[in-house]
Every structure is written in structure tokens, then in C-alpha cells.
Amino acid sequence: MSTASPLLALEDVTKVYHMGDVDVHALRGVSLAVQEGDFVAIMGASGSGKSTLMNIIGCLDRPTTGRYLLAGEEVSALDRNALAEKRNRTLGFVFQNFNLLARTSAIENVELPLLYAGLHTRERHERAHIALTRVGLGERMHHHPNQMSGGQQQRVAIARALVSNPKVILADEPTGNLDSVTSVEVMAIFQELRESGITVVLVTHEPDIARYAGRVVVMRDGKVQRDVRQEPQHAETAAAAAAAGGDV
């Protein structure tokens, strides 16, 4: 087992939301360490705390108590601007609904994080093209979302998450709007990213999707109920088998 410091480390994290006179305890003392290169699937029923946990990992929310260290730095000590810089430099996000701009081409969608970062046009274009090629869409970079399938749109979203060279990809129900065959193809991309050294953390309610991860964390009532490592199913092999069976 690696003795390196974890890339993500939550230490006895709680999160309480004050809803009028009611306190909602979304997280109740969660401790979790994720090493560089891990592929973690977070599962749990609605209200289990998995989305709150993902928001804290993604620096979109802060713990009520406890500590969260991202790449060795305690993020709760950062002000808003420093936190945004840390998030943009370290994390890439993929969402269930793709969150693409409809009137914007694939390459322009992928360039957006670099535009906000102030990179020059040529470098933005080159890096976006590389990211789209990596997810198999190098020939469709000028297509708009309405000219693409759901699976292709999610590939664009993954390329957009990759273009800033993040250490971690956070994916929130990334296959929720995809059919089963396309879902496996998308999971093959995540597995390839993990093999290249990128850490992947995804939220899913589907056990069939979680089996492609090397580790499954199950949340219940704001706590980690189970945290197990497993031998992941190989998504590329599964996708090829499905295609050969005529299911595509």
C-alpha cells in the first residue's frame, strides 16, 4: 500500500444546513482519503449525503466542522478567490446533464475554462483539440451539441474537464442520461484517464456503473457505511462485447 499523502483527505467532516428552525445533518463525521490515481465510486440513496460529500470534495461547499485537504492544502483556510483558483487548477467537473452551451461548437465549449483563465486563442484551440481527440471527437470539434448524440455530448463535457490538466475528475451521475451501451463507453474513457494517472471520483446510484471503479464508498445517513476496494470490470472489453453482440 502506498505511503504517499492522499490527494484528497477528509477528516471527521460534518455538514449542517440550517433550514429555519430545523438543522439538517447532511454529513455526520466523514473521514475519507483518496490517493492519486484512485478511481472511486460514491453510492447511496437519496438523502444519504453523497451529493453533499461531492460538493465538499469539489470545493463548492465548506464543511461545518472537520478538515478537508486537497493536494496537501487545507481548503477551509482559503478565501473565495484562492479557493476558486485551487479548484480550477486541480479539479475538472463532469455533470449528468452535460452543461454544454447549445449555440457553441464542441471546441468552443471545451475552450471555455481556458478562456476564463486568460490563455491566448492559439493555445486554447490547440489544447481543446488535443482534449477532444483524446475522447475520440477530434473529427467533430466544429459540431454543435444538437448535432451530437448524448454520448458524444458527454465526451465533449469530459474533454472540457480535461483541458485544464486537472489532477482530479469529479463526475456527478455522468451516465444518468445515457443508454447502457453508451454508459459503458463513457466508463471506458474514465478508466483510461485513471490509467494515465488522473484521479477519478464519481457519484452514481447504479451498481452496474460502480463496478467499473476500483473502490466503492457507500453513504448512508450522512456517514460512510462501507468503503471497499474491488477488481474493476474492464469497460472497454464490455463495450466491445456489447458491440459484437449487436446491442449498439
N, C-alpha and C positions, 0 to 999 in steps of 0.2 A: 504493500500500500504506500502511496505517495506521502512524503512528509512535507511537501511544499505547502505554503499557506494557501488556504482556499481563495478562489477568485471572488466568490460570494459567501458571506458569513453573516447569518442572523443569530443573535444571542438573546434568548429569552424575550422575544419581541411580542408586545401586545399592541392591539389597536382597538380603541374605544371610540365609537361615534355617539355624540350626544344628540338625540332626537327629541327635542322638547324636554319633558321630564324623564325620559327613558334613556338609559345608557345601553347601547348595543355593543357587546363584546365580540368583535369580528375575529380577533386573534387573541389566544389565551396562552402566551408563553411559548412561542415557536422558536426553536433552535434548529438551524439548518446550515450545513456547509456544502458548497458546490465547488469542486475542483475544476481547474482549467481543462477543457476537453470533455467534460461530462455531458451526457445527454439525459436530461431529467424530464419526466412527465409528471405533472401535478394533477391529481384527480380528486374528485369529491362531489357530493351532491350540492345542489343549490343551497347557499347559505352556510357552506362548510368552512368558508374563509379562503378558498383558493384564489378567487379574484383579488381580494384584499392583499393576500400574500404576493401575488404577481405585481400589483401596483407598487408595493413597497420595494420589491426587488428592482422594478423599473424606475425607481426614484420619482414616481408620480404621486406618491403619498409618503408620509413620515410615520414612523412608529410612535405610539403614545408613550411606551416605555421600552427599554431594551436597546440594543445596538445593532446597526446594520453596517457592515464594512464591505465596500465594493473596491476590488483591486487594492486591498490593504488600507483604504481610507474610510474613516467613519463619516458617512454621508450626512448624518443628522447635524454635524457641526458646520456644514457648508451653508452659505447664504443662497438665495434663489438663483443668482447668476452663476455662481460656482457650481451649484447642483446641476443646472441646465448644461453647462459645459462638460461636466463629468458624464452626464447621461448621453450627450451627443457624441462624445469621444469614445465611450465604452460600450454602449448598448445600441442594438438595432431591433426594431419592433415590426412584428407581422400580426395582422388582425384578421378576424373571421370574415369581415365584410370588405377586405382588400384596401379600402380607403384610398382609392385612386381618384385623380381628377379626371372627370369624364371627357372634357374637351381638350385634354392634353395627351400627347403621344406617350408611348411607353418610355422612350428615352428621356423625355422631359419630366415624366413622373419620377423616374429614378434619379435624375439630376437634382431634384428639389432640395434634399439635405445639403448638397454641396453648394447650391445657390445661397442658402441661408448661412453657410459657413464662409461665404465670400470668395470661393475659388473662381478662377478665370474660366471663360467659356470653353476653351480648348481642353483644359484638364477635366472639367466637369463632363464634357462629351466623351472623352477617352475612358474615364473611369466608369461612366454609366454603360458604355458599350461593352466593356470588359465584364461588368456585373451581369448584364443581360445575356451575354454569350455563356457565362458560367451556368446560368439556369436554362440554357437551351433556347433562348429567344433572340439571338443575335440577328436573325433574318427578319424579325418582326418589330424592330425597335421603333419604326415610324407608324405602327398601327395604334389606334385609339382603343380604350377599354371595350367599347361597344362592338369592336371588330374582333374581339378575342373571347375564347371560352372562359369559364370560371377558373379552370386550372391554369390557363395562361395568365389570367389576371393575377392569380396568387403568385405565380412565378415572377411577375413584374414587381409585386409587393416584396417578395423575398430579395430580389435584386436591389430594390430601393433600400432595404435594411442592410444589405451588404456593402453598399457603395462607400460608406464611411469607414470601412475596415474595422468593424466593432470586434470586441473580444467576446461578446455575448449576443446571441439572438434570442429574444423573448417572443414567443408565439402564443397568442391567445385564441384557442379554438381554431387553428389555421385550416382545418379540413371541414369545419362545420357546415359550409355551403357547397361542398364538393361531393360528387358521387364516389362510390367506394374505390373504383379503379383509379380515378384521378387522385384521390386521397393518398393512395399508396405511392403514386408517382411523386407527389409532393413530399412525402416522408422520405423517399429515396434521396431527394435533394438535401433535406435536413441531415440525413445520415452522412452524406458526402461532406457537408460542411463540418460536421463533428470530426470526421476523419482527417480533415485539413487543419484541425486544431481549434476550431471555433466552438465555444460552449453553447449548448442549446438547452433552453428551458421552455417547455410548452405546457399550457393548460389544456386539458381535454376531458370530456366526460365519456369518451369512447374507449373501452378496454382494448378494442382491436387496433386503435391508434397507439395507445400506450405501450403495446408490446414491441414497438419499433425503437423504444428508448432503452437505454442501458440501466436505468434506475427509475423506479416509480415511487412517488411520495403521495400518500393518500391522506387527505384532510377530512376531519370530522369535528364539528362543533368548535371550530377555531383552533384545533390542535392537530399535530401530526399523529395520525393513528397508526400509520405504517410507512416504513421507509426501507425499500428492498432493492437490491441490485438483481439484475436478471441478464440472461443471454438474449440480446435483442434479435428479433426476426429480421432477416435481410430484406429490405423493402424493394431493392432493385430486382432481386430474384422473384419476389412475389408479383411485382408488376409484369415481369416478363412472362411468368406462368399464366397470369390472367390474360395477357395479350394473346398468347399461344392458344388459350382455350376459347378465344373468340368472344371474350366478355367486354372488350373495349368498344 
